Amino acid sequence: MHITDIIKKPVINTEKARTLLENNEYVFIVDKRANKLQIKDAVEKLFNVKVQGVNTLNIKPKNKRFRMSMYKTAAIKKAIVKLKAGESITAYEG
């Protein structure tokens, strides 16, 4: 996988992601097949920073209802990336 295939997009519109920014932690939606080492390498190469640690979580699809029809939300994988002290991602907001 290429580094742009691993990291799909940043998560910036949730309250938890905003509070994690204070601890120098960034949240990304990543490819479901990517492991922690691949995510670490992708963030380091893409943003030119040093990563201290990576935590991942798989979010299962949920059943939703819209009027009379039922559907499932997409299953996604999130990665919480903690950077070393003094490092930051300036392009995260954009």
Secondary structure, DSSP 8 states (H G I E B T S, - for coil): --HHHHEEEE--SSHHHHHHHTTTEEEEEE-TT--HHHHHHHHHHHHT--EEEEEEEEE---EEEETTEEEE---EEEEEEEE-TT---GGG--
